[in-house]
């Protein structure tokens, strides 16, 4: 599921967002933050930031700090793949630390 969400997010960022001033597609940087069995992936382009899962509760502040250190002041989309504590635990801390434009979660 994580790979599918990652590929979907990369597709959205690279092919559906407006191209840069010179007509080229934005380049993406993908970062997987360590957390043992926990999951958190960040996809960053020149104009967008997408977070896929937010790891455990202990990871939330670290994710927000990582983004702020990179000069990122907002998250365009947060994908929650499922509600296991090692995927959603840190989401509340990210949401409290940074504006998040869109949260996508399963409907169950």
Secondary structure, DSSP 4 states (H G I P E B T S, - for coil): -HHHHHHHHHHIIIIISPP-TTSPPPP-EEEE---TT---EEEE-SS-EEEE---SGGGHHHHHHHHHHTT--EESEEEE----HHHHTTHHHHHHHSEES-EEE---
